[in-house]
């Protein structure tokens, strides 16, 4: 299976930054036919724990060190993990702040939170579903549902708003990038164009996925 720039980015981070660390993968089951990214990460680092609220999915795969649980109330002690992965989870939540507070709690001092989530500023999605068409057209449910993609997606987060939430939860953003720069219509010729990683301005800020690494840095601002 061809791996997208987003998937390659995650795997490269695990290989280069997190060798030998204890990692928690929140929401590891996902909505694909199999938890391929979790399985790939496990090959890079066997000290991987997975948790997901999807009981059926967890029991179906029965992978080592995986359990059923809610990311907003993690069943782990304080300072339990070096790294927490939150891959394609935030778009399923109306308010991810409780999740960030819990990840802060179970991360060790200077531990890192790695996030991937759809980018609200992804250029083609934004252009097609917001910039084009009348105001009346944009208010139709089928339009904003198409913008959000999966029927279970609640909302997307722009980079600055997401970093603001993380800062309030006690994190400092260290790395931020966007990946997957789909080219409309060209993909009809070859899907290989979806695998191009356009890392030049402004495309490096307008990819479909936000990819972010934040460090546990200061006390959360809970007030």
C-alpha positions in Angstrom: 0.0 0.0 0.0 1.3 3.5 -0.9 1.8 5.6 2.2 0.7 9.2 2.1 3.0 12.1 3.2 1.0 12.3 6.4 1.7 8.6 7.3 5.3 8.8 6.3 5.7 11.9 8.5 4.3 10.1 11.5 6.5 7.0 11.0 9.6 9.2 10.5 8.9 11.0 13.7 8.6 7.7 15.6 11.8 6.4 14.1 13.9 9.6 14.6 12.5 11.0 17.9 10.9 8.2 19.9 13.1 5.1 19.7 12.9 3.1 23.0 10.2 5.4 24.5 6.9 4.4 25.9 4.1 5.6 23.6 0.4 5.8 24.0 -1.7 5.8 20.8 -5.1 7.4 21.6 -7.9 6.3 19.1 -5.7 3.7 17.5 -8.5 1.7 15.8 -9.6 4.5 13.5 -12.1 4.3 10.7 -10.0 2.4 8.1 -10.4 -1.2 7.3 -7.5 -2.0 9.7 -5.4 0.0 12.1 -2.5 0.2 9.6 -0.8 3.2 11.1 -0.8 1.7 14.6 0.6 -1.6 13.2 3.3 0.3 11.3 4.3 2.3 14.4 4.4 -0.9 16.5 7.1 -2.2 14.0 9.1 1.0 14.7 8.6 0.8 18.5 7.2 -2.2 20.3 6.7 -0.2 23.5 3.4 0.9 22.2 0.1 1.0 24.1 -3.2 1.6 22.3 -6.5 2.9 23.6 -9.8 3.4 21.8 -13.4 4.1 22.8 -14.5 1.7 20.0 -15.0 -1.5 22.0 -15.9 -3.6 19.0 -12.8 -2.5 17.1 -10.5 -3.2 20.1 -11.9 -6.7 20.6 -11.8 -7.4 16.9 -8.1 -6.8 16.6 -7.0 -7.9 20.0 -3.6 -6.4 19.6 -1.0 -6.6 22.4 -1.2 -3.8 25.0 -4.5 -2.4 23.7 -7.6 -1.6 25.7 -11.0 0.1 25.6 -11.1 3.6 27.1 -12.0 7.2 26.7 -9.2 9.7 25.8 -10.9 12.3 28.1 -10.5 10.0 31.1 -7.4 7.9 30.6 -7.0 4.9 32.9 -3.3 5.6 33.6 -1.2 7.1 36.4 0.3 10.6 36.1 3.6 10.7 34.2 3.2 7.3 32.6 4.2 7.9 29.0 7.0 9.6 27.1 4.9 10.3 24.0 1.2 10.4 23.2 -0.1 10.0 19.6 -3.4 11.6 18.7 -3.8 10.7 15.0 -7.1 11.7 13.3 -9.0 12.1 16.6 -9.6 15.8 17.1 -12.0 16.1 14.2 -14.3 13.8 16.0 -14.6 16.1 19.0 -16.4 19.3 19.5 -14.1 20.3 22.3 -10.6 18.6 22.6 -9.5 20.6 25.6 -10.4 17.8 28.1 -8.4 15.4 26.0 -5.4 17.7 26.1 -5.6 18.1 29.9 -5.6 14.3 30.2 -2.7 13.8 27.9 -0.8 16.5 29.9 -1.5 14.5 33.1 -0.2 11.1 31.9 2.8 12.5 30.0 6.1 12.6 31.7 7.8 16.0 32.2 9.0 17.3 28.8 6.9 14.5 27.2 5.6 15.1 23.7 2.1 15.1 22.1 2.0 14.3 18.4 -1.2 15.3 16.5 -2.5 14.8 13.0 -5.9 16.2 12.1 -7.5 17.8 9.0 -6.5 21.4 8.3 -9.3 23.9 8.2 -7.2 25.9 5.8 -6.6 22.9 3.4 -6.6 24.9 0.1 -8.7 22.7 -2.2 -11.3 21.7 0.5 -11.6 25.3 1.6 -11.9 26.7 -2.0 -14.4 24.1 -3.1 -16.7 24.2 -0.1 -16.5 27.8 1.2 -15.1 30.2 -1.4 -17.1 28.9 -4.4 -20.9 29.3 -4.5 -23.5 31.7 -3.1 -24.1 32.2 0.6 -27.3 30.2 0.3 -25.4 27.3 -1.2 -22.9 27.3 1.6 -25.5 26.9 4.3 -26.8 23.6 2.9 -26.0 20.6 5.0 -24.6 18.6 2.1 -22.0 21.3 1.5 -20.6 21.5 5.0 -20.8 17.8 5.4 -18.7 17.4 2.3 -16.2 19.9 3.7 -16.0 17.9 7.0 -15.7 14.6 5.1 -16.6 11.6 7.3 -20.1 11.6 8.7 -18.6 11.4 12.2 -16.4 14.5 11.8 -17.6 17.4 14.0 -15.3 20.2 13.1 -11.8 21.1 11.9 -9.2 23.2 13.6 -7.1 25.9 12.1 -3.4 25.9 13.2 -3.5 29.1 15.3 -6.6 28.0 17.2 -5.2 24.6 17.8 -1.9 26.0 19.2 -3.9 28.3 21.4 -5.8 25.3 22.9 -2.6 23.5 23.4 -1.0 26.4 25.2 -3.9 26.7 27.6 -3.6 23.0 28.3 0.1 23.4 29.2 1.9 22.6 26.0 4.4 24.4 23.8 4.2 23.7 20.1 7.6 22.7 18.7 6.9 21.4 15.2 4.0 22.2 12.8 3.6 21.3 9.2 0.9 20.4 6.7 0.8 17.3 4.5 -1.2 15.8 1.6 -1.6 18.4 -1.1 -4.1 16.8 -3.4 -4.3 18.3 -6.9 -7.9 18.4 -8.2 -8.7 16.6 -11.5 -5.0 15.6 -11.9 -5.6 12.6 -9.6 -7.9 11.2 -12.3 -4.8 10.7 -14.4 -2.8 9.1 -11.6 -3.2 8.8 -7.8 0.5 9.2 -7.5 0.1 13.0 -7.5 -1.5 12.6 -4.1 1.8 11.4 -2.8 3.7 14.6 -3.7 4.8 16.5 -0.6 4.7 20.2 -1.6 7.0 21.8 1.0 7.3 25.3 -0.4 5.4 28.5 0.5 2.4 28.8 0.5 1.6 25.1 -0.1 3.5 24.1 3.0 0.7 25.8 5.0 -2.3 24.7 3.0 -2.1 20.9 3.0 -5.1 18.8 3.9 -3.6 17.6 7.2 -2.1 19.5 10.1 0.9 17.6 11.7 2.0 19.0 15.0 4.3 18.1 17.9 3.9 19.9 21.3 5.9 19.5 24.5 4.6 19.4 28.0 6.0 22.7 29.1 4.0 24.6 31.8 1.0 24.4 34.1 -2.4 24.3 32.3 -4.5 27.5 32.4 -7.7 25.9 33.7 -9.5 29.0 34.8 
